């Protein structure tokens, strides 16, 4: 069998594959990651590493349209990927949806830092996990190399989880349970996920031989 030398071109570099093992850590090819083509409909230039969200399909350019993602609304998230290279408005480019994103500015973060979609600035990543009600928590990836020009991010995008308010009600409950003759008089706050937090004094009066079970 005769092997013919070939070149592989990515948005990052060009490599000659002659006598090279593709499945090797000594060379970088796009098969190490997952990416997709997009059409920039954001109204401005998208820089490498900018987080974007798909908006609609562009039939003319046969690709999805994107705008900058932001973790404060269901219309601006979830983030679907990070821009690979500088892309002008009304032009096509590529976003990295999984794998290693290279040649990106990671100088603001330390190596090993986890990155989340920012709820305050569109297109930006942050090391601070959103916690405010109405925001979305979406993990984007981890910094593996800190550098202003050749930084690297291990992209591993998770789901966008809406942060909801606790359902709170201050109720004074006085209830007579005939079968066990139990009187409950307390204030309580019902929390999400089925938890019960007592905020008052629980007073139980049990008559007879009945048993009280609190589940």
ROSE-4610 file (N, C-alpha, C; in Angstrom, 1 decimal, always signed):
// ROSE-4610
residu = [X/X/X/X/X/X/X/X/X/X/X/X/X/X/X/X/X/X/X/X/X/X/X/X/X/X/X/X/X/X/X/X/X/X/X/X/X/X/X/X/X/X/X/X/X/X/X/X/X/X/X/X/X/X/X/X/X/X/X/X/X/X/X/X/X/X/X/X/X/X/X/X/X/X/X/X/X/X/X/X/X/X/X/X/X/X/X/X/X/X/X/X/X/X/X/X/X/X/X/X/X/X/X/X/X/X/X/X/X/X/X/X/X/X/X/X/X/X/X/X/X/X/X/X/X/X/X/X/X/X/X/X/X/X/X/X/X/X/X/X/X/X/X/X/X/X/X/X/X/X/X/X/X/X/X/X/X/X/X/X/X/X/X/X/X/X/X/X/X/X/X/X/X/X/X/X/X/X/X/X/X/X/X/X/X/X/X/X/X/X/X/X/X/X/X/X/X/X/X/X/X/X/X/X/X/X/X/X/X/X/X/X/X/X/X/X/X/X/X/X/X/X/X/X/X/X/X/X/X/X/X/X/X/X/X/X/X/X/X/X/X/X/X/X/X/X/X/X/X/X/X/X/X/X/X/X/X/X/X/X/X/X/X/X/X/X/X/X/X/X/X/X/X/X/X/X/X/X/X/X/X/X/X/X/X/X/X/X/X/X/X/X/X/X/X/X/X/X/X/X/X/X/X/X/X/X/X/X/X/X/X/X/X/X/X/X/X/X/X/X/X/X/X/X/X/X/X/X/X/X/X/X/X/X/X/X/X/X/X/X/X/X/X/X/X/X/X/X/X/X/X/X/X/X/X/X/X/X/X/X/X/X/X/X/X/X/X/X/X/X/X/X/X/X/X/X/X/X/X/X/X/X/X/X/X/X/X/X/X/X/X/X/X/X/X/X/X/X/X/X/X/X/X/X/X/X/X/X/X/X/X/X/X/X/X/X/X/X/X/X/X/X/X/X/X/X/X/X/X/X/X/X/X/X/X/X/X/X/X/X/X/X/X/X/X/X/X/X/X/X/X/X/X/X/X/X/X/X/X/X/X/X/X/X/X/X/X/X/X/X/X/X/X/X/X/X/X/X/X/X/X/X/X/X/X/X/X/X/X/X/X/X/X/X/X/X/X/X/X/X/X/X/X/X/X/X/X/X/X/X/X/X/X/X/X/X/X/X/X/X/X/X/X/X/X/X/X/X/X/X/X/X/X/X/X/X/X/X/X/X/X/X/X/X/X/X/X/X/X/X/X/X/X/X/X/X/X/X/X/X/X/X/X/X/X/X/X/X/X/X/X/X/X/X/X/X/X/X/X/X/X/X/X/X/X/X/X/X/X/X/X/X/X/X/X/X/X/X/X/X/X/X/X/X/X/X/X/X/X/X/X/X/X/X/X/X/X/X/X/X/X/X/X/X/X/X/X/X/X/X/X/X/X/X/X/X/X/X/X/X/X/X/X/X/X]
num = [1/1/1/2/2/2/3/3/3/4/4/4/5/5/5/6/6/6/7/7/7/8/8/8/9/9/9/10/10/10/11/11/11/12/12/12/13/13/13/14/14/14/15/15/15/16/16/16/17/17/17/18/18/18/19/19/19/20/20/20/21/21/21/22/22/22/23/23/23/24/24/24/25/25/25/26/26/26/27/27/27/28/28/28/29/29/29/30/30/30/31/31/31/32/32/32/33/33/33/34/34/34/35/35/35/36/36/36/37/37/37/38/38/38/39/39/39/40/40/40/41/41/41/42/42/42/43/43/43/44/44/44/45/45/45/46/46/46/47/47/47/48/48/48/49/49/49/50/50/50/51/51/51/52/52/52/53/53/53/54/54/54/55/55/55/56/56/56/57/57/57/58/58/58/59/59/59/60/60/60/61/61/61/62/62/62/63/63/63/64/64/64/65/65/65/66/66/66/67/67/67/68/68/68/69/69/69/70/70/70/71/71/71/72/72/72/73/73/73/74/74/74/75/75/75/76/76/76/77/77/77/78/78/78/79/79/79/80/80/80/81/81/81/82/82/82/83/83/83/84/84/84/85/85/85/86/86/86/87/87/87/88/88/88/89/89/89/90/90/90/91/91/91/92/92/92/93/93/93/94/94/94/95/95/95/96/96/96/97/97/97/98/98/98/99/99/99/100/100/100/101/101/101/102/102/102/103/103/103/104/104/104/105/105/105/106/106/106/107/107/107/108/108/108/109/109/109/110/110/110/111/111/111/112/112/112/113/113/113/114/114/114/115/115/115/116/116/116/117/117/117/118/118/118/119/119/119/120/120/120/121/121/121/122/122/122/123/123/123/124/124/124/125/125/125/126/126/126/127/127/127/128/128/128/129/129/129/130/130/130/131/131/131/132/132/132/133/133/133/134/134/134/135/135/135/136/136/136/137/137/137/138/138/138/139/139/139/140/140/140/141/141/141/142/142/142/143/143/143/144/144/144/145/145/145/146/146/146/147/147/147/148/148/148/149/149/149/150/150/150/151/151/151/152/152/152/153/153/153/154/154/154/155/155/155/156/156/156/157/157/157/158/158/158/159/159/159/160/160/160/161/161/161/162/162/162/163/163/163/164/164/164/165/165/165/166/166/166/167/167/167/168/168/168/169/169/169/170/170/170/171/171/171/172/172/172/173/173/173/174/174/174/175/175/175/176/176/176/177/177/177/178/178/178/179/179/179/180/180/180/181/181/181/182/182/182/183/183/183/184/184/184/185/185/185/186/186/186/187/187/187/188/188/188/189/189/189/190/190/190/191/191/191/192/192/192/193/193/193/194/194/194/195/195/195/196/196/196/197/197/197/198/198/198/199/199/199/200/200/200/201/201/201/202/202/202/203/203/203/204/204/204/205/205/205/206/206/206/207/207/207/208/208/208/209/209/209/210/210/210/211/211/211/212/212/212/213/213/213/214/214/214/215/215/215]
x = [+0.8/+0.0/+0.9/+0.5/+1.3/+0.6/+1.3/+0.7/+1.1/+0.2/+0.5/+0.5/+1.5/+1.6/+0.4/-0.2/-1.3/-1.2/-1.9/-2.0/-3.3/-3.4/-4.7/-4.7/-5.8/-5.9/-6.9/-6.6/-7.6/-7.6/-8.4/-8.5/-7.3/-6.5/-5.3/-4.0/-3.8/-2.5/-2.7/-1.6/-1.5/-0.4/-0.7/+0.3/+0.4/+1.7/+1.9/+1.8/+1.0/+0.7/+1.6/+2.7/+3.6/+4.3/+4.2/+4.9/+4.5/+3.2/+2.8/+1.6/+1.6/+0.5/-0.6/-1.8/-2.8/-3.2/-3.3/-3.7/-2.4/-2.0/-0.7/-0.8/-0.3/-0.3/+0.7/+1.6/+2.6/+2.1/+0.9/+0.4/-1.1/-1.6/-2.9/-3.7/-4.9/-5.8/-7.2/-8.1/-9.4/-10.2/-9.7/-10.4/-10.2/-9.4/-9.3/-10.5/-11.3/-12.4/-13.6/-14.7/-15.9/-16.2/-16.5/-16.9/-17.9/-18.5/-19.5/-19.4/-19.9/-19.9/-21.0/-20.8/-21.9/-21.8/-22.9/-23.0/-23.1/-22.2/-22.2/-23.3/-24.3/-25.4/-25.5/-24.4/-24.4/-24.4/-24.0/-23.9/-22.5/-21.6/-20.2/-19.2/-17.9/-16.9/-16.9/-16.8/-16.7/-15.2/-14.6/-13.2/-13.1/-11.9/-11.7/-12.1/-12.8/-13.1/-14.5/-15.1/-16.4/-17.5/-18.3/-19.4/-20.6/-21.2/-22.3/-23.4/-24.6/-25.8/-26.4/-26.9/-27.6/-28.9/-29.3/-30.6/-31.5/-31.0/-31.9/-31.0/-31.6/-30.8/-30.8/-29.6/-29.4/-29.3/-30.4/-30.4/-29.4/-29.2/-28.3/-26.8/-26.4/-25.0/-25.0/-26.1/-26.2/-25.5/-25.8/-25.2/-26.1/-25.9/-26.7/-26.2/-27.2/-26.8/-26.6/-25.7/-25.3/-25.2/-25.5/-25.2/-24.5/-24.0/-23.3/-24.2/-23.7/-24.5/-24.3/-25.4/-25.4/-26.3/-25.8/-26.6/-27.6/-28.4/-29.4/-30.8/-30.9/-32.2/-32.2/-33.4/-33.5/-33.4/-33.4/-33.2/-31.7/-30.8/-29.4/-28.6/-29.2/-28.5/-29.4/-28.9/-27.6/-26.6/-25.3/-24.2/-24.0/-23.7/-23.6/-22.1/-21.2/-19.9/-19.1/-17.7/-16.8/-16.2/-16.2/-15.7/-14.2/-13.8/-12.4/-11.5/-12.0/-11.1/-11.9/-11.2/-11.9/-12.8/-14.1/-15.1/-15.9/-15.8/-16.5/-18.0/-18.8/-20.2/-20.6/-21.7/-22.2/-21.2/-20.4/-19.5/-19.6/-19.1/-19.1/-17.9/-18.0/-16.8/-17.1/-16.3/-16.5/-16.4/-17.3/-17.3/-16.9/-16.1/-15.7/-16.8/-17.4/-18.4/-18.0/-16.8/-16.2/-14.8/-13.9/-12.5/-11.7/-10.4/-9.5/-9.6/-9.8/-9.8/-8.4/-7.7/-6.4/-6.3/-5.1/-4.9/-6.0/-6.3/-7.3/-6.7/-7.1/-6.6/-7.2/-6.3/-6.7/-5.9/-5.3/-4.4/-5.1/-6.4/-7.2/-7.4/-7.2/-7.5/-6.3/-6.3/-5.3/-5.5/-4.5/-4.6/-5.3/-6.3/-7.1/-8.4/-8.6/-9.8/-11.0/-12.1/-13.4/-14.1/-14.6/-15.2/-16.7/-17.5/-18.9/-19.4/-20.5/-21.1/-21.5/-21.0/-21.3/-22.8/-23.4/-24.8/-24.8/-23.6/-23.6/-23.1/-22.2/-21.6/-21.8/-22.4/-22.6/-21.3/-21.3/-20.1/-18.9/-19.0/-17.9/-18.0/-16.8/-16.7/-16.2/-16.6/-16.2/-15.9/-15.0/-14.7/-15.7/-16.6/-17.6/-18.9/-19.3/-20.5/-21.8/-22.7/-23.9/-24.7/-25.2/-26.1/-27.3/-27.5/-28.7/-29.9/-31.1/-32.4/-32.6/-33.0/-33.2/-32.1/-30.9/-29.7/-29.6/-28.7/-28.5/-27.1/-26.9/-25.6/-25.3/-24.2/-23.8/-22.3/-21.8/-20.4/-19.9/-18.8/-18.3/-17.0/-16.1/-14.9/-13.8/-12.6/-11.5/-10.3/-9.6/-8.4/-7.3/-6.6/-5.5/-4.2/-4.2/-3.0/-3.3/-2.6/-2.8/-1.8/-2.3/-1.5/-2.4/-1.8/-2.6/-2.9/-2.0/-2.2/-2.4/-1.7/-1.8/-2.4/-3.3/-4.0/-4.9/-5.2/-6.0/-7.1/-8.3/-9.5/-10.0/-10.2/-10.8/-12.3/-12.9/-14.4/-15.2/-16.0/-16.9/-18.2/-19.0/-20.2/-21.3/-21.8/-22.9/-24.2/-25.3/-26.6/-26.8/-27.7/-28.0/-29.1/-28.8/-29.8/-30.3/-31.6/-32.2/-32.2/-31.7/-31.8/-33.1/-33.9/-35.2/-35.3/-36.3/-36.4/-37.0/-36.7/-37.3/-38.8/-39.6/-41.1/-41.2/-41.5/-41.5/-42.9/-43.4/-44.6/-44.6/-44.9/-44.9/-46.3/-46.6/-47.9/-47.9/-48.9/-49.1/-50.1/-49.7/-50.5/-50.9/-52.1/-52.6/-53.6/-53.2/-53.9/-54.1/-55.4/-55.7/-55.8/-55.0/-55.0/-55.8/-57.0/-57.9/-57.4/-56.7/-56.3/-55.2/-54.4/-53.3/-53.4/-54.4/-54.6/-53.3/-52.8/-51.6/-51.9/-51.4/-51.6/-50.2/-50.2/-48.9/-49.1/-48.3/-48.4/-47.0/-46.8/-45.4/-45.5/-44.5/-44.3/-43.3/-43.5/-42.6/-42.4/-41.3/-41.0/-40.8/-41.6/-41.4/-40.4/-39.3/-38.2/-38.4/-37.6/-37.7/-37.1/-37.3/-36.8/-37.3/-38.5/-39.2/-38.6/-37.8/-37.2/-38.2/-38.2/-39.0/-38.1/-38.1/-37.2/-38.1/-38.0/-38.8/-38.2/-39.0/-38.6/-39.2/-40.1/-40.7/-40.4/-41.2/-41.1/-42.2/-41.7/-42.6/-43.2/-44.5/-45.1/-46.0/-45.7/-46.5/-47.2/-48.4/-49.2/-49.8/-49.3/-49.8/-50.5/-51.8/-52.6/-52.9/-53.0/-53.3/-52.1/-52.2/-51.1/-50.7/-51.2/-50.9/-49.4/-48.9/-47.5/-47.4/-46.4/-46.2/-45.0/-45.2/-44.2/-44.0/-42.8/-42.4/-41.5/-42.0/-41.2/-40.6]
y = [-1.2/+0.0/+1.2/+2.2/+3.4/+4.6/+5.3/+6.5/+7.7/+8.6/+9.8/+11.0/+11.8/+12.9/+13.9/+14.4/+15.3/+16.3/+17.4/+18.5/+18.6/+19.0/+19.2/+20.7/+21.4/+22.8/+23.0/+23.7/+24.1/+25.6/+26.1/+27.6/+28.0/+27.0/+27.4/+27.3/+26.3/+26.1/+25.1/+24.9/+23.9/+22.9/+21.6/+20.6/+19.6/+19.2/+18.1/+16.8/+15.9/+14.6/+13.5/+13.8/+12.8/+12.1/+10.8/+10.0/+10.4/+10.9/+11.3/+10.4/+10.2/+9.4/+10.4/+10.3/+11.3/+11.2/+10.0/+9.8/+9.9/+11.2/+11.4/+12.8/+12.9/+14.2/+15.1/+14.7/+15.6/+16.5/+16.3/+17.2/+17.4/+18.6/+19.0/+19.1/+18.4/+18.4/+18.6/+19.0/+19.3/+18.1/+16.9/+15.7/+15.5/+16.4/+16.4/+17.1/+17.7/+18.5/+18.4/+19.0/+19.1/+20.6/+21.0/+22.4/+22.4/+23.6/+23.8/+25.1/+25.2/+26.5/+27.4/+28.7/+29.6/+30.9/+31.6/+32.9/+34.0/+34.9/+36.0/+37.0/+37.0/+37.9/+38.8/+39.0/+39.7/+41.2/+41.7/+43.1/+43.7/+42.8/+43.2/+42.1/+42.4/+41.4/+40.5/+39.2/+38.2/+37.7/+37.9/+37.6/+36.1/+35.5/+34.2/+34.0/+32.9/+32.7/+33.3/+34.1/+34.6/+33.6/+33.6/+32.6/+33.0/+32.1/+32.5/+31.5/+31.9/+31.1/+31.1/+29.9/+29.8/+30.5/+31.2/+31.9/+31.3/+31.1/+30.5/+30.0/+29.2/+28.7/+29.7/+29.9/+30.7/+29.9/+29.9/+29.0/+29.4/+30.7/+31.2/+30.7/+30.8/+30.4/+28.9/+28.3/+26.9/+26.7/+27.5/+27.5/+28.2/+27.9/+28.6/+30.0/+30.9/+32.3/+32.3/+33.2/+33.3/+34.7/+34.9/+36.2/+35.9/+36.9/+36.7/+36.1/+35.1/+34.5/+35.2/+35.1/+35.7/+35.0/+34.7/+33.8/+34.6/+35.4/+36.2/+36.0/+35.2/+35.1/+33.8/+33.3/+32.1/+32.3/+33.6/+33.9/+34.1/+34.3/+34.6/+33.4/+32.4/+31.1/+30.0/+28.7/+28.3/+28.7/+28.8/+28.9/+27.6/+27.7/+26.5/+26.3/+27.3/+27.1/+28.4/+28.3/+29.4/+29.7/+30.9/+31.3/+30.9/+30.3/+29.8/+30.9/+31.7/+32.8/+34.0/+35.2/+36.5/+36.4/+36.7/+36.6/+37.9/+38.5/+39.8/+39.6/+40.7/+40.6/+40.2/+39.5/+39.0/+38.1/+37.4/+36.5/+35.1/+34.1/+32.8/+32.5/+31.7/+31.2/+29.9/+29.5/+28.3/+28.5/+27.7/+27.7/+26.3/+26.3/+25.0/+24.6/+23.5/+23.0/+22.0/+21.4/+20.4/+20.2/+20.0/+19.7/+20.9/+21.0/+22.0/+23.2/+24.4/+25.6/+26.2/+26.5/+27.0/+28.5/+29.1/+30.5/+31.4/+31.4/+32.3/+33.0/+34.2/+34.9/+34.4/+33.8/+33.3/+33.9/+35.1/+35.7/+36.2/+36.4/+36.8/+35.7/+34.5/+33.4/+32.5/+31.8/+30.9/+29.5/+28.8/+27.4/+26.5/+25.8/+24.9/+25.6/+26.9/+27.6/+27.1/+26.9/+26.6/+27.8/+27.8/+28.9/+28.7/+29.8/+29.8/+30.9/+30.8/+31.8/+33.0/+34.2/+35.4/+35.9/+36.2/+36.8/+38.3/+38.9/+40.4/+41.0/+40.3/+40.8/+39.7/+40.1/+39.2/+38.7/+37.4/+36.8/+36.5/+36.8/+36.8/+35.5/+35.0/+33.9/+34.4/+33.7/+34.2/+33.0/+33.2/+32.1/+32.1/+33.1/+33.2/+32.5/+31.5/+30.8/+31.7/+31.9/+32.7/+32.1/+33.0/+32.5/+33.3/+34.4/+35.2/+34.6/+34.8/+34.4/+35.0/+34.1/+34.6/+34.4/+34.1/+33.9/+32.4/+32.1/+30.7/+30.2/+29.0/+28.5/+27.5/+27.9/+27.0/+26.9/+25.7/+25.5/+25.4/+26.1/+26.1/+25.3/+25.4/+24.6/+25.0/+24.5/+24.7/+25.3/+26.2/+26.8/+25.8/+25.4/+24.5/+25.2/+26.3/+27.1/+28.6/+29.3/+30.7/+31.5/+32.2/+33.0/+34.0/+35.2/+36.2/+35.9/+35.1/+34.8/+33.4/+32.5/+31.0/+30.3/+30.9/+30.2/+29.1/+28.2/+27.0/+26.8/+26.4/+26.1/+24.7/+23.8/+22.5/+22.8/+22.8/+23.1/+21.9/+22.0/+20.9/+21.5/+22.0/+22.8/+21.9/+22.4/+21.8/+22.4/+21.9/+22.5/+23.8/+24.7/+25.9/+25.7/+25.9/+25.7/+27.0/+27.2/+28.4/+28.4/+29.5/+29.7/+30.3/+29.5/+29.9/+30.4/+31.2/+31.7/+30.6/+30.6/+29.7/+30.1/+29.1/+29.4/+29.5/+30.7/+31.0/+31.4/+30.8/+31.2/+31.1/+32.1/+32.1/+31.8/+30.6/+30.2/+29.7/+30.1/+29.6/+28.5/+27.3/+26.1/+25.6/+25.5/+24.9/+23.8/+22.5/+21.4/+20.4/+19.9/+18.9/+17.6/+16.6/+15.3/+14.3/+14.0/+13.2/+11.9/+11.1/+9.8/+9.7/+10.8/+10.7/+11.8/+12.7/+13.8/+14.7/+15.1/+15.8/+17.3/+18.2/+19.6/+20.2/+20.7/+21.3/+22.8/+23.6/+25.0/+25.6/+26.0/+26.5/+27.4/+28.1/+28.8/+28.0/+27.9/+27.2/+27.9/+27.6/+28.1/+26.9/+26.8/+25.7/+26.0/+25.2/+25.5/+24.6/+25.0/+24.2/+22.8/+21.9/+20.5/+19.7/+20.2/+19.3/+19.4/+20.4/+20.5/+21.4/+21.2/+22.0/+22.6/+23.9/+24.6/+25.2/+24.8/+25.4/+26.7/+27.7/+29.0/+29.4/+28.6/+28.9/+27.8/+27.8/+26.7/+25.7/+24.4/+23.3/+22.8/+23.0/+22.6/+21.4/+20.2/+19.0/+18.6/+18.4/+17.9/+16.6/+15.5/+14.1/+13.5/+13.1/+12.4/+11.0/+10.2/+8.8/+8.0/+6.9/+6.0/+6.1/+7.1/+7.2/+7.5/+7.2/+7.4/+8.5/+9.4/+10.4/+10.1/+10.2/+9.9/+11.1/+11.7/+12.8/+12.3/+12.4/+11.9/+13.0]
z = [+0.0/+0.0/+0.0/-0.8/-1.0/-0.3/+0.5/+1.2/+0.5/+0.2/-0.5/+0.5/+0.5/+1.5/+1.2/+2.3/+2.2/+3.3/+3.1/+4.0/+4.6/+5.9/+6.5/+7.0/+6.7/+7.0/+8.0/+9.1/+10.1/+10.2/+11.1/+11.3/+12.1/+12.6/+13.5/+12.7/+11.9/+11.3/+10.1/+9.4/+8.4/+8.6/+8.5/+8.9/+7.7/+7.5/+6.5/+7.3/+6.7/+7.4/+6.9/+6.1/+5.6/+6.8/+6.9/+7.9/+9.3/+9.5/+10.8/+11.2/+12.5/+13.1/+13.6/+13.0/+13.3/+14.8/+15.3/+16.7/+17.5/+17.7/+18.4/+19.1/+20.3/+21.0/+20.5/+19.6/+19.1/+18.0/+17.5/+16.4/+16.7/+16.3/+16.5/+15.2/+15.2/+14.1/+14.6/+13.7/+14.2/+14.6/+14.3/+14.7/+16.3/+16.9/+18.3/+19.0/+18.2/+18.8/+17.9/+18.4/+17.6/+17.3/+16.1/+15.8/+14.7/+14.5/+13.5/+12.9/+11.7/+11.0/+11.4/+11.5/+11.9/+11.0/+11.0/+10.3/+11.4/+11.4/+12.4/+12.1/+12.9/+12.8/+14.0/+14.7/+16.0/+15.9/+14.7/+14.5/+14.7/+15.0/+15.2/+15.0/+15.1/+15.0/+16.2/+16.0/+17.1/+17.2/+18.4/+18.6/+19.1/+19.0/+19.5/+20.9/+21.3/+22.6/+23.1/+22.2/+22.5/+22.6/+23.6/+23.7/+22.9/+22.2/+21.3/+21.5/+21.1/+21.1/+19.7/+19.3/+18.0/+18.1/+17.0/+16.9/+15.9/+14.7/+13.6/+12.5/+11.6/+10.5/+9.3/+8.7/+7.6/+6.3/+5.5/+4.4/+3.3/+3.2/+2.1/+2.4/+3.6/+4.0/+4.5/+4.6/+5.0/+6.3/+7.3/+8.6/+9.6/+10.9/+11.9/+12.2/+12.5/+12.9/+14.4/+14.8/+16.2/+16.6/+17.9/+18.6/+19.9/+20.6/+21.8/+22.9/+23.6/+24.7/+26.0/+26.8/+28.1/+29.1/+30.3/+31.2/+32.0/+31.4/+32.1/+31.5/+30.4/+29.7/+28.9/+28.8/+27.9/+26.5/+26.1/+24.6/+24.3/+25.3/+25.1/+25.6/+26.0/+26.4/+26.2/+26.1/+26.5/+25.4/+25.9/+25.0/+24.2/+22.9/+22.1/+21.7/+21.9/+21.5/+21.7/+21.5/+21.5/+20.2/+19.8/+18.5/+18.4/+17.2/+17.0/+16.5/+15.6/+15.0/+14.8/+14.7/+14.5/+13.3/+13.5/+12.4/+12.3/+11.1/+10.8/+10.8/+11.0/+11.0/+9.5/+9.4/+8.2/+7.4/+8.2/+7.6/+8.3/+7.7/+8.3/+9.0/+10.0/+10.8/+11.5/+12.5/+13.2/+14.7/+15.3/+16.8/+17.3/+18.4/+19.0/+20.1/+19.9/+20.8/+21.8/+21.5/+22.4/+22.1/+23.1/+22.8/+23.2/+22.7/+23.0/+22.1/+22.6/+21.9/+22.1/+21.0/+21.1/+20.6/+20.8/+20.4/+20.8/+22.1/+22.7/+23.9/+24.2/+25.3/+26.6/+27.4/+28.7/+29.8/+29.5/+30.5/+31.8/+31.7/+32.9/+33.9/+33.5/+34.4/+34.7/+35.8/+36.1/+35.5/+35.3/+34.7/+35.7/+35.2/+36.0/+36.5/+36.1/+36.5/+35.7/+36.4/+35.7/+35.2/+34.0/+33.4/+33.2/+33.5/+33.4/+32.4/+31.9/+31.0/+31.9/+31.5/+32.3/+32.2/+33.4/+33.3/+33.1/+33.2/+33.2/+31.9/+31.2/+29.9/+28.8/+27.7/+26.6/+26.0/+25.8/+25.1/+26.0/+27.2/+28.1/+29.0/+29.4/+30.4/+31.7/+32.8/+34.1/+35.0/+36.0/+36.9/+38.1/+38.1/+39.2/+38.7/+39.4/+39.1/+39.4/+38.5/+38.7/+39.9/+40.7/+41.8/+42.0/+41.3/+41.5/+40.8/+41.4/+40.9/+39.5/+38.6/+37.2/+36.3/+36.8/+36.0/+35.7/+34.8/+34.4/+34.8/+35.3/+35.6/+34.4/+33.7/+32.6/+32.6/+32.8/+32.8/+31.3/+31.0/+29.7/+29.5/+30.4/+30.2/+31.3/+31.1/+32.0/+31.3/+31.9/+31.4/+31.6/+30.5/+30.6/+30.3/+29.6/+29.4/+29.5/+30.4/+30.6/+29.7/+28.7/+27.8/+27.1/+26.7/+26.1/+24.6/+24.0/+22.5/+22.2/+22.9/+22.6/+23.8/+24.5/+25.6/+25.1/+26.0/+25.6/+26.7/+26.1/+27.0/+26.6/+27.6/+27.4/+27.4/+26.2/+26.1/+26.4/+27.4/+27.8/+28.3/+27.4/+27.7/+28.3/+29.4/+30.1/+29.9/+30.5/+30.3/+31.0/+30.6/+31.3/+32.3/+33.6/+34.6/+35.2/+35.1/+35.6/+37.2/+37.7/+39.2/+39.6/+40.3/+40.7/+42.2/+42.5/+43.8/+44.7/+46.0/+46.9/+47.1/+47.2/+47.5/+49.0/+49.5/+50.9/+51.3/+52.4/+53.0/+54.5/+55.2/+56.7/+57.1/+57.6/+58.0/+59.4/+60.2/+61.5/+61.4/+61.8/+61.6/+62.9/+63.2/+64.4/+64.0/+64.1/+63.5/+64.6/+64.7/+65.6/+64.8/+65.2/+64.6/+65.5/+65.1/+66.0/+66.3/+65.4/+65.7/+66.7/+66.8/+67.8/+68.8/+68.6/+69.5/+69.6/+68.4/+68.3/+67.9/+68.6/+68.2/+67.8/+66.5/+66.0/+65.9/+66.5/+66.5/+66.2/+64.9/+64.5/+63.3/+63.1/+61.8/+61.0/+59.7/+58.9/+57.6/+56.9/+55.6/+54.7/+53.7/+52.7/+51.7/+51.6/+50.7/+49.4/+48.4/+47.2/+47.4/+46.5/+46.5/+47.7/+48.2/+49.2/+50.6/+50.9/+52.2/+53.1/+54.4/+55.3/+56.4/+56.5/+57.4/+58.5/+59.8/+60.8/+61.3/+61.4/+61.9/+63.2/+63.7/+65.0/+66.0/+67.0/+68.1/+67.8/+67.7/+67.5/+68.8/+69.0/+70.3/+70.0/+70.6/+70.4/+71.7/+71.6/+72.8/+72.4/+73.0/+72.6/+73.7/+73.5/+74.5/+74.1/+75.1/+74.8/+74.5/+73.8/+73.4/+72.0/+71.3/+69.8/+69.6/+68.5/+68.1/+67.0/+67.1/+66.2/+65.3/+64.0/+63.0/+62.1/+62.1/+61.3/+60.2/+58.9/+57.8/+57.0]
